[in-house]
Amino acid sequence: MAEENKEELQEELEQTQEQEDTSTNEEDVQSEDNTLEAELEAYKAQAEEYKDKYLRAYADFENAKKRLEKDKANAVAYANESFAKDILAVMDSFDNALSSIKDANEENAVEVLDKMKEGVELTYNQLKKILEKNHIKEIDCCGEFNPEVHQAIMQVDSDEHESGHVVQVMQKGYTIKDRVLRPAMISTAK
């Protein structure tokens, strides 16, 4: 019987140890679960923070993009503003010339015509300066035909010019910086 008691005690001891091991394992698992949940919550909070930062950065980017598009549209729409202001001075000169024509009569016609001629020359020079200021230059039409800047509209016989050289300018041509704005219309010698 002592042996049976010994075995029973052994079994009870083993069961107690198993229960202790189980409860320790359960505590460890529960502790580990709590740690993992806390870690998961921390990562979720961090993800939300990153998402918020991303949304704010994206909104800032979209706003900057819209601002740039608006600035670009304004730049295109008002690109010629400086040039237009310069041209207004020429318009004023023409207005003055037209008003002086209205004041002309038979007695002062010669004087008005002389003033008109002088005014037109001054206005022409004023316009030329404005064009040059804005990088618009007249194309040189002396010498040989250049298909890049000249447009030959006819060929004529000429003893004074070599074949392929410009004889007459029908319409002046202009460049703006390095581009041809309008080719010069010319006639060339045969």
C-alpha positions as CSV (number, residue, x, y, z in Angstrom):
1,M,0.0,0.0,0.0
2,A,2.8,2.2,0.6
3,E,3.7,1.8,-3.0
4,E,0.2,2.8,-4.1
5,N,0.4,5.9,-2.0
6,K,3.7,6.6,-3.4
7,E,2.4,6.3,-6.9
8,E,-0.7,8.4,-6.1
9,L,1.5,11.1,-4.6
10,Q,3.7,10.9,-7.6
11,E,0.7,11.4,-9.9
12,E,-0.6,14.2,-7.8
13,L,2.8,15.9,-7.9
14,E,3.0,15.5,-11.6
15,Q,-0.6,16.9,-12.0
16,T,0.3,19.8,-9.8
17,Q,3.4,20.5,-11.9
18,E,1.4,20.2,-15.1
19,Q,-1.1,22.7,-13.7
20,E,1.6,25.0,-12.7
21,D,3.3,24.6,-16.1
22,T,0.0,25.2,-17.9
23,S,-0.9,28.2,-15.8
24,T,2.7,29.6,-16.3
25,N,2.4,28.9,-20.1
26,E,-1.1,30.5,-20.1
27,E,0.3,33.6,-18.3
28,D,3.3,33.7,-20.7
29,V,1.0,33.4,-23.7
30,Q,-1.4,36.0,-22.4
31,S,1.5,38.3,-21.6
32,E,2.9,37.7,-25.1
33,D,-0.6,38.4,-26.6
34,N,-0.8,41.7,-24.6
35,T,2.7,42.7,-25.8
36,L,1.8,41.8,-29.5
37,E,-1.5,43.7,-29.2
38,A,0.3,46.8,-27.8
39,E,2.9,46.5,-30.6
40,L,0.1,46.2,-33.2
41,E,-1.7,49.3,-31.8
42,A,1.6,51.2,-31.9
43,Y,2.1,50.3,-35.5
44,K,-1.5,51.2,-36.4
45,A,-1.0,54.6,-34.7
46,Q,2.2,55.1,-36.6
47,A,0.5,54.0,-39.9
48,E,-2.3,56.6,-39.2
49,E,0.3,59.2,-38.6
50,Y,2.1,58.4,-41.9
51,K,-1.2,58.4,-43.7
52,D,-2.0,61.8,-42.3
53,K,1.4,63.2,-43.3
54,Y,1.0,61.7,-46.8
55,L,-2.5,63.2,-47.3
56,R,-1.2,66.6,-46.2
57,A,1.8,66.4,-48.5
58,Y,-0.4,65.3,-51.3
59,A,-2.8,68.2,-50.7
60,D,0.2,70.6,-50.6
61,F,1.5,69.1,-53.9
62,E,-1.9,69.5,-55.6
63,N,-2.2,73.1,-54.4
64,A,1.2,73.9,-55.7
65,K,0.4,72.2,-59.0
66,K,-2.7,74.3,-59.3
67,R,-0.8,77.5,-58.4
68,L,1.8,76.7,-61.0
69,E,-0.8,76.1,-63.7
70,K,-2.5,79.4,-62.8
71,D,0.8,81.2,-62.9
72,K,1.6,79.6,-66.3
73,A,-1.7,80.6,-67.7
74,N,-1.2,84.2,-66.5
75,A,2.3,84.2,-67.9
76,V,1.0,83.1,-71.3
77,A,-2.0,85.5,-71.2
78,Y,0.1,88.5,-70.2
79,A,3.4,87.7,-71.9
80,N,3.1,90.6,-74.3
81,E,2.2,93.2,-71.6
82,S,5.5,95.0,-71.7
83,F,5.5,95.1,-75.5
84,A,1.9,96.3,-75.5
85,K,2.8,99.2,-73.1
86,D,5.6,100.2,-75.4
87,I,3.3,100.2,-78.4
88,L,0.9,102.5,-76.6
89,A,3.4,105.4,-77.1
90,V,3.2,104.8,-80.8
91,M,-0.6,104.9,-80.7
92,D,-0.4,108.2,-78.8
93,S,1.8,109.6,-81.6
94,F,-0.7,108.4,-84.3
95,D,-3.6,110.0,-82.3
96,N,-1.8,113.3,-82.2
97,A,-1.1,113.1,-85.9
98,L,-4.8,112.4,-86.7
99,S,-6.0,115.2,-84.6
100,S,-3.5,117.6,-86.3
101,I,-5.0,116.6,-89.7
102,K,-8.4,117.5,-88.5
103,D,-7.1,121.0,-87.7
104,A,-5.7,121.5,-91.2
105,N,-7.2,123.9,-93.7
106,E,-6.2,125.5,-97.0
107,E,-4.2,128.2,-95.3
108,N,-2.0,125.9,-93.2
109,A,-2.0,122.8,-95.3
110,V,1.7,122.9,-96.3
111,E,2.7,123.5,-92.7
112,V,0.5,120.7,-91.4
113,L,1.9,118.4,-94.2
114,D,5.5,119.2,-93.1
115,K,4.6,118.5,-89.5
116,M,2.9,115.3,-90.5
117,K,5.9,114.1,-92.4
118,E,8.2,114.9,-89.4
119,G,5.7,113.3,-87.0
120,V,5.4,110.1,-89.1
121,E,9.2,109.9,-89.3
122,L,9.5,110.3,-85.6
123,T,6.7,107.7,-85.0
124,Y,8.4,105.3,-87.4
125,N,11.7,105.6,-85.5
126,Q,9.9,105.3,-82.2
127,L,8.3,102.1,-83.4
128,K,11.6,100.7,-84.7
129,K,13.3,101.3,-81.3
130,I,10.4,99.5,-79.5
131,L,10.7,96.5,-81.9
132,E,14.5,96.4,-81.3
133,K,14.0,96.6,-77.6
134,N,11.8,93.6,-77.9
135,H,14.3,91.7,-80.0
136,I,12.4,92.2,-83.3
137,K,14.8,93.1,-86.1
138,E,14.5,93.7,-89.8
139,I,15.9,91.0,-92.1
140,D,18.8,92.2,-94.2
141,C,17.8,91.8,-97.9
142,C,21.1,92.8,-99.5
143,G,23.0,90.2,-101.5
144,E,22.2,86.6,-102.3
145,F,18.8,84.9,-101.8
146,N,18.6,83.1,-98.5
147,P,15.7,80.6,-98.4
148,E,15.7,80.6,-94.6
149,V,14.8,84.3,-94.3
150,H,13.6,85.3,-97.8
151,Q,10.6,84.3,-99.8
152,A,11.1,84.8,-103.5
153,I,7.8,85.7,-105.2
154,M,9.2,86.4,-108.6
155,Q,12.3,86.4,-110.8
156,V,13.2,89.4,-113.0
157,D,15.9,90.1,-115.5
158,S,18.5,92.5,-114.1
159,D,21.8,93.7,-115.6
160,E,22.8,95.2,-112.3
161,H,22.4,92.1,-110.1
162,E,24.0,88.6,-110.3
163,S,21.7,85.6,-110.7
164,G,20.1,84.6,-107.4
165,H,20.6,88.0,-105.8
166,V,17.9,90.1,-104.3
167,V,16.6,92.8,-106.8
168,Q,13.7,94.3,-104.9
169,V,12.0,94.0,-101.5
170,M,8.3,93.8,-101.8
171,Q,7.7,93.4,-98.0
172,K,10.2,93.6,-95.2
173,G,10.8,90.5,-93.1
174,Y,11.5,90.4,-89.4
175,T,13.1,88.1,-86.9
176,I,12.4,87.8,-83.2
177,K,15.5,86.7,-81.4
178,D,16.7,83.7,-83.5
179,R,13.4,82.9,-85.2
180,V,11.9,84.2,-88.4
181,L,8.8,86.1,-87.5
182,R,7.9,86.9,-91.1
183,P,10.2,86.2,-94.2
184,A,11.0,89.1,-96.5
185,M,9.1,89.0,-99.8
186,I,11.6,89.7,-102.5
187,S,12.2,89.4,-106.2
188,T,15.5,87.8,-107.4
189,A,17.6,88.2,-110.5
190,K,17.4,85.3,-113.1
